[in-house]
Amino acid sequence: MRPDVLNPLFAESGSLKGVGPGLARPLEKLGLTRVKDLAYHLPDRFVIRRSVGNLDEAGLGEQIVVALTPREYKQAAGRGPFRVMAEDAVGNYVALTYFGRAAYTGKKQLPLGEKRWVTGRLDQFGQTWQMVHPDHVSDDSAGLLGQLNEPVYPLSEGLTQGRLQGLVQQALGSLPELPEWIEPGLLAKMDWPRWHEALPLAHKAQHAAARDRLAYDELLANSLALMLVRESNRSRQGTPLHGDGRIRAKLNLPFALTGAQARSIAEIEGDVVQGAPMLRLLQGDVGSGKTAVALHAMLIAVEAGGQAALLAPTEILARQHADTFARMAAGTGVNIALLTGRDKGRARESILMGLIDGSIDICVGTHAIFQDTVAYRNLTLVVIDEQHRFGVGQRLMLSQKARRTPHCLAMTATPIPRTLTLAQYGEMDVSRLDEMPPGRQAIDTRVIALERIGDVVEGVGRHIARGAQAYWVCPMVRELETEDIAAVEARHAALKERFGDTVVMVHGQMRPEAKDAAMEQFARGDAKLLVATTVIEVGVDVPNATLMVIEQAERFGLAQLHQLRGRVGRGSQQSTCLLLRGEALSETGRERLALMRETQDGFRLAEEDLRLRGGGELLGTRQSGDTPFKVADFEQIARLLPLAHDDARLLMERDGGLSSPRGEAARLLLYLFERDWGVQLLRGG
């Protein structure tokens, strides 16, 4: 149970003054549903302003605070702007310009003949100085001096900077005094403020020490929780599995195992014969053969008299795995069943009975395989595909389906830099498939200017006419007025007009059944062109899909571009990936696209992606599963994670664990960052 001292932070944001239903919706879009979320909603940047005595002291384009006296109102004809002509201390005039409804506010805040202190950006319109929509107006100079260093927050539609700043300040007023969880020597060495000082400081100015301290807290909570999972796992009694190889010898594999596959299988065999349950992550690039390794692992369990289960994030992926396993295991006598939320009636009952009486050896499915109604006779090994789609809590639920904790093999096709592997999977041992099966063709990758989109569309037409299939990926679901970003709905409409009903669309805001139906249509070959957002980065294999078009490719991270490219090249045909680039290409964007042409090594691309994004600069679209962190950026993870990992181990091994005074404070930290599943694993915790 969460300690009472933290309850004010976990109160709903609706409990704050001024938050009604109208404000609740934009807050929810930003994930700011609790007081804590607002307190940790750190500014993207700060507007640095300078206080000047008169306009002669300021430069064009500069953010300033200046005393002005309004002298005249000017309303342009029709729907034109409203201007307040104001005078500074030495007689210079500036036009304070308002558009639309804001004109009423400007008139109210700036009465003629009364001095006001105004903040904003000084620009020029014709021969006249101008400030468009001043940020703040006050009749008290002291009130505006606090705006010299103003935070700028990420917003959603319906929320203004002023309103959000006010809510953040309310949230910061709820901060309790908490005991210190950082090792005292480290706190002094780093010269970090205490927690309740660090949060307000991070909102006030570009305070590196405060930001680092908050990032470190999050990394420490994560390291500690993963350490607790690892310790808990080691203390549990698993089922030693001694596979004799008799079933695996009959496997019908379409290729010989690579050295990396053989090595990973040997590491898994070494784990599962132990008394403690295996907890291993299998990292493998797209097409590196993770499925074959997973089947070998599950057959070890079957050879030892147990059952195995594979958990997939989508129904389509579950069906694909079940079909692949059935082909590979044909002739072995192993009974493989598929269980999804769609299965009903007698078919479902038959599967449930087979799991209970042990006649089903391997169960493949979605989250349906760990529902309350599903029981196993002897579940000894669990495989989790696309691990980043599932939380530790879901994995723990599945492990409760067995009399003894089952061995767990988690798989991911997202290459992860070594630094982030520790951050995301610190509780696991790691196997890497760093070789590709022989004969797999490289994907021809080309960068094309977006202005040649007409030629690309014609090329897609020729591709489809030959009987092949293609993907077209856009960064956004629908167009925004404020940004010129390619949207999947508009692109789908245009391509459908050109190619007809052979074009289908998939994006994350569609109903799951509509999304699955479109994907199945494409997988069956009924649809020839799939227009999508990045929801397809982990998806079904379509060997006939040999062309990938990624629009505004510079908006994606390297790892994500690589995942998307991996949707093609699944069959024996040569495949092509076209990266359509916009006109405004940064140096980093140029380097990223050059790397995509240069290499198809996902692990190298992941390391380069981390280097290019550096100090938390999330260039382009944020990648799903980038990091499990909200506060710590990439640079902080690389720099502070080793410290946090060592501190967590010090706490557990030398400082008395969670029952010591510092450990009690660390429990609060785990609850604060919602890593309390780590606490739940402690006996009596």
N, C-alpha and C positions, 0 to 999 in steps of 0.2 A: 504493500500500500504506500502511496506517495506520502512523504512527510508533510505535516500540516503547514510548516513554514513556507513551503513552495506553492501552496494553494492560490494565493493572490496572483501569482504569475500565470497559473493555468486557468484563471477565470476567463470566460468568453469576452472577446473584445466588445461585444454588445453591452457589457456592463459599464463601459467607459462613457463619460458624459458626452452627449452629442452624437452617439452612434445609434441611428435608427435603421429600419429596413432598407432605406435608400442607400445608406453608406455601407451597410453590411455586405451587399453584393460585390462592390468593387474591392472591398477588403478580402472577401473570400477568394476572389480571382487571384489575388497576390499571396494567398495562403496565410493571411493575417487574421486568423479566427480567434486567437487567444492573446492575452496581454503579453505573454512571453514572446510571441511571434513579432509583435510590434517593437518590443525592447531590442530584439535581435535583428530588426530590419535596418541594417546599417546603410549609411549613405553611399551612393555610387561615387560621388565627388563633392567638392565644396566650392561655392562661389566666393572668391576672395574679393572683398570690396575695400576701397580706400576712401577715407573721409577727407573731403576737400573743402577749403574755405570759399572757393568760387570756381566757375567752370573753366577759367583760364588755366587752372592748376591740373585739369584732367586731360587725358588723351582720348581720341576717338576709339570707340570699341571697349573702353575701360568700364568696369563695374564700380560705381561710386556711391557715396552718401554725401548729399549737399543740402544746405538750407535754401529754400526758394519761397518767393511770395507770389501767389497767383494774381494776375492782373486782368486777364480777359478770357472769355469763353468763345470759341469759334466752332460752329457746327457746319461741316461741309454739306453740300446739297445731296438730296436723296439718302442713300444708305452709306454715305461717306463717313470718314472718321470724325470724332469729336476731339478738339484740341483745347488744352488749357495752356495759355501763354503765361509763363512764369518768369520771374526776375530773380537773379542771384544777388549777393551782397554788393557787387560792384556795378550792377546795371546790365549784365549780360542776360539775354532772353533765351529760353529753351521752350520747345513745344512738347508738352506732356500729352501723348497721343493715345486715344482709346478707340477701340472698334466695337460695334454691336452693343450688347447689353452692358458692357463694362463702362460705357459712357456715364451711366447713372451713378456708378460707384465713384468714378473720377470726380464728378461734380460735387458729390456729397463729401468726399475726403478733402477737397481742395477749394474751400470758400475763398472768394476774392478778397485780397487785402490782408489775409492772415498767414503768417509765416508757418511753413511746414518743412520737415526734414524728409527728403525723398531718396529712395535707393533705386538703382536701375542701371541699365547700360546706356552710355552716352554715344549717340550716333549723329549723323547729319542727313537732313532732307533738304535738297537744294542748297540754299545759303543759310539755312536755319539749323541750330542744334536741336536734337530731338531725343526723347526717351519714349519708347513704345511700351505701353502697359507697365508703368513703374511697379517694381516688386513690392515695395512697402511705402506707406505714407504715415507720418506720425507728427503730433504737435509737441513731442518731447524728444529732444536730441538723445537723451540717455537711453530711451527705448530702442533707438535704431543702432546704437553702437554695438549691440549684441548681434546685429545682422552683418557685421563686417566679414564674418566667416560663416557662411550659411550652408547647411547641408542640402544636398539635392538627392532625393530618394527615387528609386524605381516606382512608377505609378501604374495604375490601370484606369480605364475610362470611367469618369464619374468621381475621380479623386484629385484634389489639388495639392500642391506642395504645402501650402499653408495649413490645410486641414490635416494632412498626414503628420506634419511637424507637431501640431498640437496634440494629436493622439499618441505620438511617440513620447512626448514629454509627460503625458499622463501615465503612460506605461512605466516610464523610468521612475516616476514617483511611487510606484508599487514595489520597488526593489527592497527585499529584506536584507538584513545583515546576515551573511553566511560565514561559517568557519572556513579557514583556508585549506584547500586540498592540494595546493602545489607544494612540493618539498621546499622548506624555508631557504636552504642554501641556494637553490636554483632561482627562487623568487628574487633574492637579493642580488645574485649575480646578473640576472637579466634586467634588473631595475624596473620590474613590472609593477603597475598599480594593483591594489586589491580589487576583487571582482566587482564590488558595488561602486567602486570609483571608475573602473575601466569602461563599463558600459556607457555611462554618460559622457565620458571623455571621447569615446569613439564616435559619438554623435555630434560633438562640438567642433572638432577640428581634425586635420589630417594627423592624428596621433598614432604614430607607428607602434609605440610600446603598448598602448591600450588595445589596438587591433591584434597585435601578436599575442597578447595575453588571452584574449577571447578565443582566438584560433587555437591556441595551445590547450585551453580548457576542453574544446570540442575534440581535439585529437587525443587528449588524455582519456576522456570519457570513452572514446571509441576503442583505444588500445586496451583499456582496463576491461571493458565489456567482452572484447574478443578473447582476452586472456582468461577471463572467467569461464567463457564457453569452452575454451581448450582444456582448462583444468577440470571442469565438470565432466567433459567427455572422457578424459583419461581416467577419472575415478569411477566411471560407469562400467558395468559388466557387459561386454558385447558377446557375440557368438563367434568363436574362432571358425573360420571357413577353410577347409582343406580340399580344394578342388583337385580331382585326379586327372583332368584333361580329357576324359573319355568323350564328353559331348563336344568340347571345343575342337577336337580332332575331326569331327564330321561337318564342321562349318563350311558353307558354300560361299567363300569370300571372292569377290570379283577381282581381287588384286592381292599380291603378297604384302604382308605387313612391312611398314617402314621401320627403320631402326628406332625412331622416336616412339612409334606405337608399341613396339616390342618392349622398349625400356619402361614406358608408362604402365603397361600391363604387369611387368615384373614388380614395379613399385607398389601397385595395387595388391598383387598377390602377397607381397611382404607385409602389407598393412593388415589384410583381412585374416591372416592366420594368428594375429595377436589377440589377447584377451580384451584389450580396450577397443572400442569402435573406431574404425577408420574415419577420418575427416580430411578429405583430399580434394583439391581443385585441379581439374584438367583444363588447361588453357590450350586452345588450338585455333589456328587461323581457319578462315572459311575454306572448306575442302581438304583439311589436313587429316581427316579420318577419325574424328572423335566418336562417331557413332559405332564404329567397329570396336574401339577400345571399351566403350560402355557395354556393348553386347558381351564381350569377353568377361568383363567384371561381373555382369549379371549371371552368366553361365557358371562362373566359379561358385556362386551362391547355390545355383540349382544342382550342380555336381555334388555339393556338400549337403544336399537334402533340404535346402531352404527355398524361400521365394524372394523375388526381386521386384521392385517397382520403379518406373521412370515417370517423373513429373515434368510435363512440358507447359510452357506459358499460354499456348493457344491450342484450340481443338484441331486446327489444320496441321500444326506441327506434330501433335500427338498422333494423328492418323498417318502422317508421313513416316514417323519413327516406327509405328506398328507394322506398316507395310514393308519397310526396309528390313526390320528384324525378321519378319516372316519369310522373306526371300532368302536372307542369309542363313537362317536356322532351318530351312526346309530340309527334311530328312533326318533331323536330329531327334525328333519325337518330343521336343519341348513345346508346351502349350502356352501360347502368347495371347493375351486378351487386351482389348481396348475398352477403356471406361471413361466416358465424358459426361458432362451435364445433360447432353442430348439423349442419352440412353434411358429408356423408360420401359415399364411393364415387364413382360416375361424375359426379354433379352437381358435387362438389367438384373433381374432376380437370378437368372442363370449364372451371370458373371459373379455376383455376390456369393452365391453358394459355392462356386468353383474356388474362390479365394479362401472361404472358410474351410472347405474340406481338403484344400491343398492340391486339387487337380489342375488348377491354373498355376503355372510356374512363374510367369512374368506378366505383370500388369502395367500397361502403358496408358497414361491419361493426363487430364488436366487436374485442377485443384479438387475435382470430384473424387479422386482416389484417397483423399484423407478426410472425407466427410464422416460424420458420426455413424452413419449406417454401414460404413465399409469396415470389415474386419478381415484379418489375414490369419491363416493357420500358423505360418512361421516366416514372417517377414524378416529377412536378415540383411538385405542390402537395398539402399535407395539411391537412385541416380536423379539428380536435378539438372535439367537442361536450361540453358540461359539463366544461370544463377542470379544475375543482377535483377531479374524480374521478380524474384522472391525474397522476402525478408527472412531473418533468422527465426522469427516467430513461426512462420509457415513451415520451415524445416523441422522445428521442434515438434510441431503438431503431428507431422508425418512420422517422426521417430516414436511417438507415443502409441503407434499402431502395433508395436511389437512388444513381446514379453521382455525382451532385452533390447537395449538401444541398437538399432541396425547400423551397419556400416554405411557411410554416406560419401558418394562421389558427386561433386558439383562440376558442371561443365560450363564453359563460356567460350563463344566464338569472337568475343570482343578482346583483341589483344590489349593488354594493360601494361603500362610501364612498371618496372620493378618497384619504384617508389610507391605507386598507388596500389600495387598488389598487397603490400603490407597493410596499407590503410583500409582496404576493402575486405581482405581475406586473411587478416593476421592470425586467425584461429586455425587456419588450414595449412596442411602440407601442399606443395604445388608441384604438379607435373606439367611439362610443356611439350606440345607437339610442334617442333620447330623444323620439321621436314615435310615436304609435300609428296604425295604418292607419285610414282613415275608416270609419265605420259600426260599429266595434266597440263593443258596448254595455257600459256600466258595470255592475259586479256589485253588486247590492243587498246591502249588508252590515249585519247587525243584531247587537246584543249582547243576550243573553238569560240570565237567572239560571238556574243549574244546577237549581234546585228545580222549574223548569218542564219538566224533561226528558220527563215523560209527554206533555205537549202537543207537544213536538218529535217524539217517536216517532210520534205520531198523524199529524203533518204529513208525516213521511217516508212513512208508509203511503199517504196521499192522493197524494203525489208519484209513488210507484211505480205506484199504481193507474192514473194517467194515462198510463203507458207510459214515463215518464222514469227516469233513473238518478241515484244519489246516492253521495257519499262520506261516511264518518264516521271522523274521525281522533281517536286517543287518544294521550296523551304517553308511555305505558309499554306494554311487551309484556305483562307479568303483574304482578299486585298484589304489593306489598311489605307485610310486617307493620308495618314502621316508618313507612310514609308512606301517606297517603290520596290516592293518585294513580290516576286512571282508567286501566284496563288494557285493551288491545285484545282479549285472549283472553276476559275476562269480558263485555265489551260485545258481542263477536261472538256468544257463547253466548246472551245475552239477546235480541239482535235476531234471531238465527236461530230461536229459539223462537217469536218473534212473526211473522216473515215467511217462515220455511221455507228451502228450499235456494236461494232466490234471493239469499241473503246469502253472500258469500265474504270471506276474511280474508287480509291480507298484512302481514308484519312482517319485520324484518331477520334474525331468528334462524331463519327457515324455510329449508329447502333451496332452492337457486336454481330447480330445476325445478318445485317446488311453488309457489313464488312466481310464476314466469312463467305457470304454468297458470292460477292464480287471476286474474292480470292479463289474460290472453288471454280468459278466460271473460267478464270484465267488458267488455273492449274489443269483443267480439263481440255483446254485449247479452244473453247467456245469463244472466248474473247482473245483478241490478238495484241491489244495495247492496254497496259495497266498504268493509269496516271495516279500518282500517290504522293503522300508526304513520307517522312522517314519511318512510318510504321512498318514498312516492308524490309527494314534493315535486318530484322530477324524474321525469316518467313519460310514459306514452302519452296521446295526445289521444283523448278520448271526447266528441264533440260532443253526444251525447244526455245526458251527465251535467251537470245544471244546478243541483244542490244540493250544497253542502259544509257539513257540520256539524263544528266543531272543539270537542271537549270539553276543559274546563279551559284555555281559550285563553290565560289569563293566564300559563300556564307556558311559553309559546313566545315567542321573540324576534320583533320586528316583521318582519324580513326573511323569517323562516320562515313566519309567518302569511300574508304576502303571496304567497310561493311556493305555499303550499297553496291559497290562494284562487284562484290562477291555474290550478288544475286544472279549474275550471268556467269558463263563458263562452267555450267554444271553438266553439260553433255560433251559429246565428241566433236561438236562443231566449233570453229573459231568464233570467239565472242569479242565484242567491241564496247568500250565505254567512252561516251562523249561528254566532256566537261564543258558546259556552256558558261563562259565568264562574262560578267558585266563590264562596263567601261571603266568605272572607278575601282581599279585594282590596286590594293596596297602592296608594299614590298613583301609583307608577310604572306598575303594572299597569293602573290606571284610565286613565292618560294614553295608554298604548300602545293600548288597545282603542278609545279615542276617536279616535286618529289613524287606525286602520284604517277607521273609519266615514267619516272626513273626506276621505281621499285614496286614490287608486289609483296614485299615482306611486311606483314602486318605488325610484327613486333618492332621492326625498325621504324615504321611509320608512327607507332604509338609513342616511342621515345622522342621522335622528332616533333610530334604534335605537342608534347609536354614542353619541349624546349622552345618552340615557336610561340606558344601561348604564355609562357613565362609567368610573370607576377600576377596571375589571376586574370589576365586579359582573355576573356572568353570571346574569341573572335568568331563572329557569325552565330549560327544557331547553337544553343546549348545542347550537348549530346546527352542522350538518355544514358543513365548509369555512369556519368562522368566520375563523380565522387559521391560518397554518402554524406557530404558535408554541406552545411548552409553558411558557415562563417569562414572556415579556412579556405584560402584560395590555393592554386597549384604551387605557387612559389613557397607559401607558408608550409604546405604539406611536405615538400621536399626538404625544407630547412628545419622544421620543428618536429616532424614525426619521429625521427630517431630519438630525440630527447624525451618525447612523450612516452615512447615505447619503453625506454630504459627506466623512466620514472615509475611507470605502471608496474614493471617487474620489481623495482626496488620496494614499492609499497607492498606487493604481495609476498616477497621473499624475505625482506628485512624488517619492514615497519609494521608487521603484525596484521597485514591484510585489512579487510573491511571492518574488523572488530576493534582496531586501534583508534585513537582519537582522530588521526589523519584519515583513517579508513572510514570513519563515520561521516567525515566531511566529503570523502570521495563517493559515498552512497548518495549524498545529495546531488553531487555532480552527475552521477548516472541517471538519476530521475530528471534532473534539469534538462539534459540532452536526450532524454527518452531512450536511453540505453539500459532501461531498468530490467530488460530480459536478462541482463547479466546478473542482477541482484536475485532474480527469481530462481536462478540456477543454484544459488547457495543453499545448502541445507539449513532450514530454519530461517532463510532470508526472505 
